[in-house]
């Protein structure tokens, strides 16, 4: 299909850059976990409980953070992969793919835009400035892809 009027950068380039940014974002997160930054739990020495209780809570929160990051990466790769496949097929002019892509893109826009506030409610220490930038950029990328594919299909009808 021919590019839409609002398509400044080719869609598949935008998607490829987004996948690269996603991999870099999670590689950075994994590296941070590997470097054993301070735990999410309060400093064990500042807590009045027994040392074994403090240490157990600290280990639990660190383990939770690592497992959550691994599950989030799998979730994002699955949905971004499905979105990329549907984007590619819809970009080639297949109507059914455009319909499914529209639904998935709307979900991804909502998911990326709401992720920082959801994660902050779980634990304020889970979300930093880099996380907010990443998730809001994801919402913008999928909104751009949705708008371009939607504009192309609206131009056909």
Phi and psi in radians as a Rosetta constraint file:
Dihedral C 1 N 2 CA 2 C 2 CIRCULARHARMONIC -1.349 0.35
Dihedral N 2 CA 2 C 2 N 3 CIRCULARHARMONIC 2.594 0.35
Dihedral C 2 N 3 CA 3 C 3 CIRCULARHARMONIC -1.078 0.35
Dihedral N 3 CA 3 C 3 N 4 CIRCULARHARMONIC 2.616 0.35
Dihedral C 3 N 4 CA 4 C 4 CIRCULARHARMONIC -1.412 0.35
Dihedral N 4 CA 4 C 4 N 5 CIRCULARHARMONIC 2.956 0.35
Dihedral C 4 N 5 CA 5 C 5 CIRCULARHARMONIC -1.166 0.35
Dihedral N 5 CA 5 C 5 N 6 CIRCULARHARMONIC -0.481 0.35
Dihedral C 5 N 6 CA 6 C 6 CIRCULARHARMONIC -1.595 0.35
Dihedral N 6 CA 6 C 6 N 7 CIRCULARHARMONIC -0.058 0.35
Dihedral C 6 N 7 CA 7 C 7 CIRCULARHARMONIC -1.414 0.35
Dihedral N 7 CA 7 C 7 N 8 CIRCULARHARMONIC 1.787 0.35
Dihedral C 7 N 8 CA 8 C 8 CIRCULARHARMONIC -1.508 0.35
Dihedral N 8 CA 8 C 8 N 9 CIRCULARHARMONIC -0.847 0.35
Dihedral C 8 N 9 CA 9 C 9 CIRCULARHARMONIC -1.895 0.35
Dihedral N 9 CA 9 C 9 N 10 CIRCULARHARMONIC 2.395 0.35
Dihedral C 9 N 10 CA 10 C 10 CIRCULARHARMONIC -0.961 0.35
Dihedral N 10 CA 10 C 10 N 11 CIRCULARHARMONIC 2.412 0.35
Dihedral C 10 N 11 CA 11 C 11 CIRCULARHARMONIC -0.982 0.35
Dihedral N 11 CA 11 C 11 N 12 CIRCULARHARMONIC -0.777 0.35
Dihedral C 11 N 12 CA 12 C 12 CIRCULARHARMONIC -1.208 0.35
Dihedral N 12 CA 12 C 12 N 13 CIRCULARHARMONIC -0.482 0.35
Dihedral C 12 N 13 CA 13 C 13 CIRCULARHARMONIC -1.193 0.35
Dihedral N 13 CA 13 C 13 N 14 CIRCULARHARMONIC -0.734 0.35
Dihedral C 13 N 14 CA 14 C 14 CIRCULARHARMONIC -1.075 0.35
Dihedral N 14 CA 14 C 14 N 15 CIRCULARHARMONIC -0.776 0.35
Dihedral C 14 N 15 CA 15 C 15 CIRCULARHARMONIC -1.119 0.35
Dihedral N 15 CA 15 C 15 N 16 CIRCULARHARMONIC -0.772 0.35
Dihedral C 15 N 16 CA 16 C 16 CIRCULARHARMONIC -1.077 0.35
Dihedral N 16 CA 16 C 16 N 17 CIRCULARHARMONIC -0.714 0.35
Dihedral C 16 N 17 CA 17 C 17 CIRCULARHARMONIC -1.133 0.35
Dihedral N 17 CA 17 C 17 N 18 CIRCULARHARMONIC -0.662 0.35
Dihedral C 17 N 18 CA 18 C 18 CIRCULARHARMONIC -1.148 0.35
Dihedral N 18 CA 18 C 18 N 19 CIRCULARHARMONIC -0.730 0.35
Dihedral C 18 N 19 CA 19 C 19 CIRCULARHARMONIC -1.104 0.35
Dihedral N 19 CA 19 C 19 N 20 CIRCULARHARMONIC -0.702 0.35
Dihedral C 19 N 20 CA 20 C 20 CIRCULARHARMONIC -1.086 0.35
Dihedral N 20 CA 20 C 20 N 21 CIRCULARHARMONIC -0.736 0.35
Dihedral C 20 N 21 CA 21 C 21 CIRCULARHARMONIC -1.149 0.35
Dihedral N 21 CA 21 C 21 N 22 CIRCULARHARMONIC -0.675 0.35
Dihedral C 21 N 22 CA 22 C 22 CIRCULARHARMONIC -1.103 0.35
Dihedral N 22 CA 22 C 22 N 23 CIRCULARHARMONIC -0.814 0.35
Dihedral C 22 N 23 CA 23 C 23 CIRCULARHARMONIC -1.112 0.35
Dihedral N 23 CA 23 C 23 N 24 CIRCULARHARMONIC -0.707 0.35
Dihedral C 23 N 24 CA 24 C 24 CIRCULARHARMONIC -1.150 0.35
Dihedral N 24 CA 24 C 24 N 25 CIRCULARHARMONIC -0.710 0.35
Dihedral C 24 N 25 CA 25 C 25 CIRCULARHARMONIC -1.064 0.35
Dihedral N 25 CA 25 C 25 N 26 CIRCULARHARMONIC -0.818 0.35
Dihedral C 25 N 26 CA 26 C 26 CIRCULARHARMONIC -1.329 0.35
Dihedral N 26 CA 26 C 26 N 27 CIRCULARHARMONIC -0.519 0.35
Dihedral C 26 N 27 CA 27 C 27 CIRCULARHARMONIC -1.107 0.35
Dihedral N 27 CA 27 C 27 N 28 CIRCULARHARMONIC -0.694 0.35
Dihedral C 27 N 28 CA 28 C 28 CIRCULARHARMONIC -1.095 0.35
Dihedral N 28 CA 28 C 28 N 29 CIRCULARHARMONIC -0.753 0.35
Dihedral C 28 N 29 CA 29 C 29 CIRCULARHARMONIC -1.112 0.35
Dihedral N 29 CA 29 C 29 N 30 CIRCULARHARMONIC -0.718 0.35
Dihedral C 29 N 30 CA 30 C 30 CIRCULARHARMONIC -1.149 0.35
Dihedral N 30 CA 30 C 30 N 31 CIRCULARHARMONIC -0.708 0.35
Dihedral C 30 N 31 CA 31 C 31 CIRCULARHARMONIC -1.103 0.35
Dihedral N 31 CA 31 C 31 N 32 CIRCULARHARMONIC -0.685 0.35
Dihedral C 31 N 32 CA 32 C 32 CIRCULARHARMONIC -1.105 0.35
Dihedral N 32 CA 32 C 32 N 33 CIRCULARHARMONIC -0.752 0.35
Dihedral C 32 N 33 CA 33 C 33 CIRCULARHARMONIC -1.117 0.35
Dihedral N 33 CA 33 C 33 N 34 CIRCULARHARMONIC -0.665 0.35
Dihedral C 33 N 34 CA 34 C 34 CIRCULARHARMONIC -1.197 0.35
Dihedral N 34 CA 34 C 34 N 35 CIRCULARHARMONIC -0.514 0.35
Dihedral C 34 N 35 CA 35 C 35 CIRCULARHARMONIC -1.363 0.35
Dihedral N 35 CA 35 C 35 N 36 CIRCULARHARMONIC 0.009 0.35
Dihedral C 35 N 36 CA 36 C 36 CIRCULARHARMONIC 0.946 0.35
Dihedral N 36 CA 36 C 36 N 37 CIRCULARHARMONIC 0.983 0.35
Dihedral C 36 N 37 CA 37 C 37 CIRCULARHARMONIC -1.119 0.35
Dihedral N 37 CA 37 C 37 N 38 CIRCULARHARMONIC 2.921 0.35
Dihedral C 37 N 38 CA 38 C 38 CIRCULARHARMONIC -0.945 0.35
Dihedral N 38 CA 38 C 38 N 39 CIRCULARHARMONIC 2.545 0.35
Dihedral C 38 N 39 CA 39 C 39 CIRCULARHARMONIC -1.199 0.35
Dihedral N 39 CA 39 C 39 N 40 CIRCULARHARMONIC 2.866 0.35
Dihedral C 39 N 40 CA 40 C 40 CIRCULARHARMONIC -1.262 0.35
Dihedral N 40 CA 40 C 40 N 41 CIRCULARHARMONIC -0.431 0.35
Dihedral C 40 N 41 CA 41 C 41 CIRCULARHARMONIC -1.272 0.35
Dihedral N 41 CA 41 C 41 N 42 CIRCULARHARMONIC 2.797 0.35
Dihedral C 41 N 42 CA 42 C 42 CIRCULARHARMONIC -1.067 0.35
Dihedral N 42 CA 42 C 42 N 43 CIRCULARHARMONIC 2.756 0.35
Dihedral C 42 N 43 CA 43 C 43 CIRCULARHARMONIC -1.015 0.35
Dihedral N 43 CA 43 C 43 N 44 CIRCULARHARMONIC 2.177 0.35
Dihedral C 43 N 44 CA 44 C 44 CIRCULARHARMONIC -1.001 0.35
Dihedral N 44 CA 44 C 44 N 45 CIRCULARHARMONIC -0.569 0.35
Dihedral C 44 N 45 CA 45 C 45 CIRCULARHARMONIC -1.228 0.35
Dihedral N 45 CA 45 C 45 N 46 CIRCULARHARMONIC -0.377 0.35
Dihedral C 45 N 46 CA 46 C 46 CIRCULARHARMONIC -1.571 0.35
Dihedral N 46 CA 46 C 46 N 47 CIRCULARHARMONIC 0.010 0.35
Dihedral C 46 N 47 CA 47 C 47 CIRCULARHARMONIC -1.802 0.35
Dihedral N 47 CA 47 C 47 N 48 CIRCULARHARMONIC 2.476 0.35
Dihedral C 47 N 48 CA 48 C 48 CIRCULARHARMONIC -1.470 0.35
Dihedral N 48 CA 48 C 48 N 49 CIRCULARHARMONIC -0.114 0.35
Dihedral C 48 N 49 CA 49 C 49 CIRCULARHARMONIC -1.302 0.35
Dihedral N 49 CA 49 C 49 N 50 CIRCULARHARMONIC 3.026 0.35
Dihedral C 49 N 50 CA 50 C 50 CIRCULARHARMONIC -1.107 0.35
Dihedral N 50 CA 50 C 50 N 51 CIRCULARHARMONIC 2.648 0.35
Dihedral C 50 N 51 CA 51 C 51 CIRCULARHARMONIC -1.018 0.35
Dihedral N 51 CA 51 C 51 N 52 CIRCULARHARMONIC -0.721 0.35
Dihedral C 51 N 52 CA 52 C 52 CIRCULARHARMONIC -1.112 0.35
Dihedral N 52 CA 52 C 52 N 53 CIRCULARHARMONIC -0.664 0.35
Dihedral C 52 N 53 CA 53 C 53 CIRCULARHARMONIC -1.137 0.35
Dihedral N 53 CA 53 C 53 N 54 CIRCULARHARMONIC -0.767 0.35
Dihedral C 53 N 54 CA 54 C 54 CIRCULARHARMONIC -1.103 0.35
Dihedral N 54 CA 54 C 54 N 55 CIRCULARHARMONIC -0.766 0.35
Dihedral C 54 N 55 CA 55 C 55 CIRCULARHARMONIC -1.147 0.35
Dihedral N 55 CA 55 C 55 N 56 CIRCULARHARMONIC -0.700 0.35
Dihedral C 55 N 56 CA 56 C 56 CIRCULARHARMONIC -1.093 0.35
Dihedral N 56 CA 56 C 56 N 57 CIRCULARHARMONIC -0.762 0.35
Dihedral C 56 N 57 CA 57 C 57 CIRCULARHARMONIC -1.125 0.35
Dihedral N 57 CA 57 C 57 N 58 CIRCULARHARMONIC -0.718 0.35
Dihedral C 57 N 58 CA 58 C 58 CIRCULARHARMONIC -1.087 0.35
Dihedral N 58 CA 58 C 58 N 59 CIRCULARHARMONIC -0.796 0.35
Dihedral C 58 N 59 CA 59 C 59 CIRCULARHARMONIC -1.119 0.35
Dihedral N 59 CA 59 C 59 N 60 CIRCULARHARMONIC -0.695 0.35
Dihedral C 59 N 60 CA 60 C 60 CIRCULARHARMONIC -1.070 0.35
Dihedral N 60 CA 60 C 60 N 61 CIRCULARHARMONIC -0.805 0.35
Dihedral C 60 N 61 CA 61 C 61 CIRCULARHARMONIC -1.185 0.35
Dihedral N 61 CA 61 C 61 N 62 CIRCULARHARMONIC -0.668 0.35
Dihedral C 61 N 62 CA 62 C 62 CIRCULARHARMONIC -1.140 0.35
Dihedral N 62 CA 62 C 62 N 63 CIRCULARHARMONIC -0.746 0.35
Dihedral C 62 N 63 CA 63 C 63 CIRCULARHARMONIC -1.105 0.35
Dihedral N 63 CA 63 C 63 N 64 CIRCULARHARMONIC -0.741 0.35
Dihedral C 63 N 64 CA 64 C 64 CIRCULARHARMONIC -1.046 0.35
Dihedral N 64 CA 64 C 64 N 65 CIRCULARHARMONIC -0.770 0.35
Dihedral C 64 N 65 CA 65 C 65 CIRCULARHARMONIC -1.080 0.35
Dihedral N 65 CA 65 C 65 N 66 CIRCULARHARMONIC -0.763 0.35
Dihedral C 65 N 66 CA 66 C 66 CIRCULARHARMONIC -1.174 0.35
Dihedral N 66 CA 66 C 66 N 67 CIRCULARHARMONIC -0.743 0.35
Dihedral C 66 N 67 CA 67 C 67 CIRCULARHARMONIC -1.168 0.35
Dihedral N 67 CA 67 C 67 N 68 CIRCULARHARMONIC -0.697 0.35
Dihedral C 67 N 68 CA 68 C 68 CIRCULARHARMONIC -1.089 0.35
Dihedral N 68 CA 68 C 68 N 69 CIRCULARHARMONIC -0.747 0.35
Dihedral C 68 N 69 CA 69 C 69 CIRCULARHARMONIC -1.095 0.35
Dihedral N 69 CA 69 C 69 N 70 CIRCULARHARMONIC -0.708 0.35
Dihedral C 69 N 70 CA 70 C 70 CIRCULARHARMONIC -1.153 0.35
Dihedral N 70 CA 70 C 70 N 71 CIRCULARHARMONIC -0.748 0.35
Dihedral C 70 N 71 CA 71 C 71 CIRCULARHARMONIC -1.174 0.35
Dihedral N 71 CA 71 C 71 N 72 CIRCULARHARMONIC -0.669 0.35
Dihedral C 71 N 72 CA 72 C 72 CIRCULARHARMONIC -1.113 0.35
Dihedral N 72 CA 72 C 72 N 73 CIRCULARHARMONIC -0.702 0.35
Dihedral C 72 N 73 CA 73 C 73 CIRCULARHARMONIC -1.095 0.35
Dihedral N 73 CA 73 C 73 N 74 CIRCULARHARMONIC -0.788 0.35
Dihedral C 73 N 74 CA 74 C 74 CIRCULARHARMONIC -1.079 0.35
Dihedral N 74 CA 74 C 74 N 75 CIRCULARHARMONIC -0.779 0.35
Dihedral C 74 N 75 CA 75 C 75 CIRCULARHARMONIC -1.033 0.35
Dihedral N 75 CA 75 C 75 N 76 CIRCULARHARMONIC -0.852 0.35
Dihedral C 75 N 76 CA 76 C 76 CIRCULARHARMONIC -1.162 0.35
Dihedral N 76 CA 76 C 76 N 77 CIRCULARHARMONIC -0.676 0.35
Dihedral C 76 N 77 CA 77 C 77 CIRCULARHARMONIC -1.152 0.35
Dihedral N 77 CA 77 C 77 N 78 CIRCULARHARMONIC -0.674 0.35
Dihedral C 77 N 78 CA 78 C 78 CIRCULARHARMONIC -1.141 0.35
Dihedral N 78 CA 78 C 78 N 79 CIRCULARHARMONIC -0.857 0.35
Dihedral C 78 N 79 CA 79 C 79 CIRCULARHARMONIC -1.245 0.35
Dihedral N 79 CA 79 C 79 N 80 CIRCULARHARMONIC -0.671 0.35
Dihedral C 79 N 80 CA 80 C 80 CIRCULARHARMONIC -1.184 0.35
Dihedral N 80 CA 80 C 80 N 81 CIRCULARHARMONIC -0.638 0.35
Dihedral C 80 N 81 CA 81 C 81 CIRCULARHARMONIC -1.125 0.35
Dihedral N 81 CA 81 C 81 N 82 CIRCULARHARMONIC -0.800 0.35
Dihedral C 81 N 82 CA 82 C 82 CIRCULARHARMONIC -1.106 0.35
Dihedral N 82 CA 82 C 82 N 83 CIRCULARHARMONIC -0.730 0.35
Dihedral C 82 N 83 CA 83 C 83 CIRCULARHARMONIC -1.102 0.35
Dihedral N 83 CA 83 C 83 N 84 CIRCULARHARMONIC -0.685 0.35
Dihedral C 83 N 84 CA 84 C 84 CIRCULARHARMONIC -1.146 0.35
Dihedral N 84 CA 84 C 84 N 85 CIRCULARHARMONIC -0.721 0.35
Dihedral C 84 N 85 CA 85 C 85 CIRCULARHARMONIC -1.098 0.35
Dihedral N 85 CA 85 C 85 N 86 CIRCULARHARMONIC -0.855 0.35
Dihedral C 85 N 86 CA 86 C 86 CIRCULARHARMONIC -1.137 0.35
Dihedral N 86 CA 86 C 86 N 87 CIRCULARHARMONIC -0.616 0.35
Dihedral C 86 N 87 CA 87 C 87 CIRCULARHARMONIC -1.092 0.35
Dihedral N 87 CA 87 C 87 N 88 CIRCULARHARMONIC -0.773 0.35
Dihedral C 87 N 88 CA 88 C 88 CIRCULARHARMONIC -1.096 0.35
Dihedral N 88 CA 88 C 88 N 89 CIRCULARHARMONIC -0.811 0.35
Dihedral C 88 N 89 CA 89 C 89 CIRCULARHARMONIC -1.204 0.35
Dihedral N 89 CA 89 C 89 N 90 CIRCULARHARMONIC -0.723 0.35
Dihedral C 89 N 90 CA 90 C 90 CIRCULARHARMONIC -1.147 0.35
Dihedral N 90 CA 90 C 90 N 91 CIRCULARHARMONIC -0.587 0.35
Dihedral C 90 N 91 CA 91 C 91 CIRCULARHARMONIC -1.134 0.35
Dihedral N 91 CA 91 C 91 N 92 CIRCULARHARMONIC -0.476 0.35
Dihedral C 91 N 92 CA 92 C 92 CIRCULARHARMONIC -1.462 0.35
Dihedral N 92 CA 92 C 92 N 93 CIRCULARHARMONIC -0.101 0.35
Dihedral C 92 N 93 CA 93 C 93 CIRCULARHARMONIC 1.774 0.35
Dihedral N 93 CA 93 C 93 N 94 CIRCULARHARMONIC 0.411 0.35
Dihedral C 93 N 94 CA 94 C 94 CIRCULARHARMONIC -1.651 0.35
Dihedral N 94 CA 94 C 94 N 95 CIRCULARHARMONIC 2.101 0.35
Dihedral C 94 N 95 CA 95 C 95 CIRCULARHARMONIC -1.140 0.35
Dihedral N 95 CA 95 C 95 N 96 CIRCULARHARMONIC -0.777 0.35
Dihedral C 95 N 96 CA 96 C 96 CIRCULARHARMONIC -1.055 0.35
Dihedral N 96 CA 96 C 96 N 97 CIRCULARHARMONIC -0.657 0.35
Dihedral C 96 N 97 CA 97 C 97 CIRCULARHARMONIC -1.169 0.35
Dihedral N 97 CA 97 C 97 N 98 CIRCULARHARMONIC -0.642 0.35
Dihedral C 97 N 98 CA 98 C 98 CIRCULARHARMONIC -1.121 0.35
Dihedral N 98 CA 98 C 98 N 99 CIRCULARHARMONIC -0.669 0.35
Dihedral C 98 N 99 CA 99 C 99 CIRCULARHARMONIC -1.133 0.35
Dihedral N 99 CA 99 C 99 N 100 CIRCULARHARMONIC -0.853 0.35
Dihedral C 99 N 100 CA 100 C 100 CIRCULARHARMONIC -1.167 0.35
Dihedral N 100 CA 100 C 100 N 101 CIRCULARHARMONIC -0.624 0.35
Dihedral C 100 N 101 CA 101 C 101 CIRCULARHARMONIC -1.101 0.35
Dihedral N 101 CA 101 C 101 N 102 CIRCULARHARMONIC -0.713 0.35
Dihedral C 101 N 102 CA 102 C 102 CIRCULARHARMONIC -1.040 0.35
Dihedral N 102 CA 102 C 102 N 103 CIRCULARHARMONIC -0.779 0.35
Dihedral C 102 N 103 CA 103 C 103 CIRCULARHARMONIC -1.116 0.35
Dihedral N 103 CA 103 C 103 N 104 CIRCULARHARMONIC -0.807 0.35
Dihedral C 103 N 104 CA 104 C 104 CIRCULARHARMONIC -1.177 0.35
Dihedral N 104 CA 104 C 104 N 105 CIRCULARHARMONIC -0.678 0.35
Dihedral C 104 N 105 CA 105 C 105 CIRCULARHARMONIC -1.121 0.35
Dihedral N 105 CA 105 C 105 N 106 CIRCULARHARMONIC -0.723 0.35
Dihedral C 105 N 106 CA 106 C 106 CIRCULARHARMONIC -1.088 0.35
Dihedral N 106 CA 106 C 106 N 107 CIRCULARHARMONIC -0.704 0.35
Dihedral C 106 N 107 CA 107 C 107 CIRCULARHARMONIC -1.113 0.35
Dihedral N 107 CA 107 C 107 N 108 CIRCULARHARMONIC -0.789 0.35
Dihedral C 107 N 108 CA 108 C 108 CIRCULARHARMONIC -1.133 0.35
Dihedral N 108 CA 108 C 108 N 109 CIRCULARHARMONIC -0.676 0.35
Dihedral C 108 N 109 CA 109 C 109 CIRCULARHARMONIC -1.051 0.35
Dihedral N 109 CA 109 C 109 N 110 CIRCULARHARMONIC -0.854 0.35
Dihedral C 109 N 110 CA 110 C 110 CIRCULARHARMONIC -1.092 0.35
Dihedral N 110 CA 110 C 110 N 111 CIRCULARHARMONIC -0.784 0.35
Dihedral C 110 N 111 CA 111 C 111 CIRCULARHARMONIC -1.100 0.35
Dihedral N 111 CA 111 C 111 N 112 CIRCULARHARMONIC -0.823 0.35
Dihedral C 111 N 112 CA 112 C 112 CIRCULARHARMONIC -1.163 0.35
Dihedral N 112 CA 112 C 112 N 113 CIRCULARHARMONIC -0.690 0.35
Dihedral C 112 N 113 CA 113 C 113 CIRCULARHARMONIC -1.216 0.35
Dihedral N 113 CA 113 C 113 N 114 CIRCULARHARMONIC -0.556 0.35
Dihedral C 113 N 114 CA 114 C 114 CIRCULARHARMONIC -1.617 0.35
Dihedral N 114 CA 114 C 114 N 115 CIRCULARHARMONIC -0.210 0.35
Dihedral C 114 N 115 CA 115 C 115 CIRCULARHARMONIC -1.027 0.35
Dihedral N 115 CA 115 C 115 N 116 CIRCULARHARMONIC -0.804 0.35
Dihedral C 115 N 116 CA 116 C 116 CIRCULARHARMONIC -1.032 0.35
Dihedral N 116 CA 116 C 116 N 117 CIRCULARHARMONIC -0.736 0.35
Dihedral C 116 N 117 CA 117 C 117 CIRCULARHARMONIC -1.228 0.35
Dihedral N 117 CA 117 C 117 N 118 CIRCULARHARMONIC -0.649 0.35
Dihedral C 117 N 118 CA 118 C 118 CIRCULARHARMONIC -1.113 0.35
Dihedral N 118 CA 118 C 118 N 119 CIRCULARHARMONIC -0.778 0.35
Dihedral C 118 N 119 CA 119 C 119 CIRCULARHARMONIC -1.183 0.35
Dihedral N 119 CA 119 C 119 N 120 CIRCULARHARMONIC -0.623 0.35
Dihedral C 119 N 120 CA 120 C 120 CIRCULARHARMONIC -1.132 0.35
Dihedral N 120 CA 120 C 120 N 121 CIRCULARHARMONIC -0.621 0.35
Dihedral C 120 N 121 CA 121 C 121 CIRCULARHARMONIC -1.162 0.35
Dihedral N 121 CA 121 C 121 N 122 CIRCULARHARMONIC -0.626 0.35
Dihedral C 121 N 122 CA 122 C 122 CIRCULARHARMONIC -1.154 0.35
Dihedral N 122 CA 122 C 122 N 123 CIRCULARHARMONIC -0.862 0.35
Dihedral C 122 N 123 CA 123 C 123 CIRCULARHARMONIC -2.853 0.35
Dihedral N 123 CA 123 C 123 N 124 CIRCULARHARMONIC 2.061 0.35
Dihedral C 123 N 124 CA 124 C 124 CIRCULARHARMONIC -1.014 0.35
Dihedral N 124 CA 124 C 124 N 125 CIRCULARHARMONIC -0.415 0.35
Dihedral C 124 N 125 CA 125 C 125 CIRCULARHARMONIC -1.388 0.35
Dihedral N 125 CA 125 C 125 N 126 CIRCULARHARMONIC -0.115 0.35
Dihedral C 125 N 126 CA 126 C 126 CIRCULARHARMONIC -1.344 0.35
Dihedral N 126 CA 126 C 126 N 127 CIRCULARHARMONIC -0.372 0.35
Dihedral C 126 N 127 CA 127 C 127 CIRCULARHARMONIC -2.119 0.35
Dihedral N 127 CA 127 C 127 N 128 CIRCULARHARMONIC 2.125 0.35
Dihedral C 127 N 128 CA 128 C 128 CIRCULARHARMONIC -1.993 0.35
Dihedral N 128 CA 128 C 128 N 129 CIRCULARHARMONIC -2.995 0.35
Dihedral C 128 N 129 CA 129 C 129 CIRCULARHARMONIC -1.116 0.35
Dihedral N 129 CA 129 C 129 N 130 CIRCULARHARMONIC -0.757 0.35
Dihedral C 129 N 130 CA 130 C 130 CIRCULARHARMONIC -1.074 0.35
Dihedral N 130 CA 130 C 130 N 131 CIRCULARHARMONIC -0.671 0.35
Dihedral C 130 N 131 CA 131 C 131 CIRCULARHARMONIC -1.113 0.35
Dihedral N 131 CA 131 C 131 N 132 CIRCULARHARMONIC -0.784 0.35
Dihedral C 131 N 132 CA 132 C 132 CIRCULARHARMONIC -1.080 0.35
Dihedral N 132 CA 132 C 132 N 133 CIRCULARHARMONIC -0.764 0.35
Dihedral C 132 N 133 CA 133 C 133 CIRCULARHARMONIC -1.046 0.35
Dihedral N 133 CA 133 C 133 N 134 CIRCULARHARMONIC -0.790 0.35
Dihedral C 133 N 134 CA 134 C 134 CIRCULARHARMONIC -1.062 0.35
Dihedral N 134 CA 134 C 134 N 135 CIRCULARHARMONIC -0.879 0.35
Dihedral C 134 N 135 CA 135 C 135 CIRCULARHARMONIC -1.191 0.35
Dihedral N 135 CA 135 C 135 N 136 CIRCULARHARMONIC -0.704 0.35
Dihedral C 135 N 136 CA 136 C 136 CIRCULARHARMONIC -1.201 0.35
Dihedral N 136 CA 136 C 136 N 137 CIRCULARHARMONIC -0.604 0.35
Dihedral C 136 N 137 CA 137 C 137 CIRCULARHARMONIC -1.123 0.35
Dihedral N 137 CA 137 C 137 N 138 CIRCULARHARMONIC -0.662 0.35
Dihedral C 137 N 138 CA 138 C 138 CIRCULARHARMONIC -1.073 0.35
Dihedral N 138 CA 138 C 138 N 139 CIRCULARHARMONIC -0.740 0.35
Dihedral C 138 N 139 CA 139 C 139 CIRCULARHARMONIC -1.089 0.35
Dihedral N 139 CA 139 C 139 N 140 CIRCULARHARMONIC -0.710 0.35
Dihedral C 139 N 140 CA 140 C 140 CIRCULARHARMONIC -1.173 0.35
Dihedral N 140 CA 140 C 140 N 141 CIRCULARHARMONIC -0.698 0.35
Dihedral C 140 N 141 CA 141 C 141 CIRCULARHARMONIC -1.069 0.35
Dihedral N 141 CA 141 C 141 N 142 CIRCULARHARMONIC -0.852 0.35
Dihedral C 141 N 142 CA 142 C 142 CIRCULARHARMONIC -1.235 0.35
Dihedral N 142 CA 142 C 142 N 143 CIRCULARHARMONIC -0.530 0.35
Dihedral C 142 N 143 CA 143 C 143 CIRCULARHARMONIC -1.162 0.35
Dihedral N 143 CA 143 C 143 N 144 CIRCULARHARMONIC -0.698 0.35
Dihedral C 143 N 144 CA 144 C 144 CIRCULARHARMONIC -1.089 0.35
Dihedral N 144 CA 144 C 144 N 145 CIRCULARHARMONIC -0.821 0.35
Dihedral C 144 N 145 CA 145 C 145 CIRCULARHARMONIC -1.095 0.35
Dihedral N 145 CA 145 C 145 N 146 CIRCULARHARMONIC -0.749 0.35
Dihedral C 145 N 146 CA 146 C 146 CIRCULARHARMONIC -1.074 0.35
Dihedral N 146 CA 146 C 146 N 147 CIRCULARHARMONIC -0.781 0.35
Dihedral C 146 N 147 CA 147 C 147 CIRCULARHARMONIC -1.127 0.35
Dihedral N 147 CA 147 C 147 N 148 CIRCULARHARMONIC -0.714 0.35
Dihedral C 147 N 148 CA 148 C 148 CIRCULARHARMONIC -1.172 0.35
Dihedral N 148 CA 148 C 148 N 149 CIRCULARHARMONIC -0.810 0.35
Dihedral C 148 N 149 CA 149 C 149 CIRCULARHARMONIC -1.147 0.35
Dihedral N 149 CA 149 C 149 N 150 CIRCULARHARMONIC -0.739 0.35
Dihedral C 149 N 150 CA 150 C 150 CIRCULARHARMONIC -1.064 0.35
Dihedral N 150 CA 150 C 150 N 151 CIRCULARHARMONIC -0.717 0.35
Dihedral C 150 N 151 CA 151 C 151 CIRCULARHARMONIC -1.136 0.35
Dihedral N 151 CA 151 C 151 N 152 CIRCULARHARMONIC -0.689 0.35
Dihedral C 151 N 152 CA 152 C 152 CIRCULARHARMONIC -1.097 0.35
Dihedral N 152 CA 152 C 152 N 153 CIRCULARHARMONIC -0.798 0.35
Dihedral C 152 N 153 CA 153 C 153 CIRCULARHARMONIC -1.258 0.35
Dihedral N 153 CA 153 C 153 N 154 CIRCULARHARMONIC -0.600 0.35
Dihedral C 153 N 154 CA 154 C 154 CIRCULARHARMONIC -1.162 0.35
Dihedral N 154 CA 154 C 154 N 155 CIRCULARHARMONIC -0.551 0.35
Dihedral C 154 N 155 CA 155 C 155 CIRCULARHARMONIC -1.217 0.35
Dihedral N 155 CA 155 C 155 N 156 CIRCULARHARMONIC -0.405 0.35
Dihedral C 155 N 156 CA 156 C 156 CIRCULARHARMONIC -1.398 0.35
Dihedral N 156 CA 156 C 156 N 157 CIRCULARHARMONIC -0.422 0.35
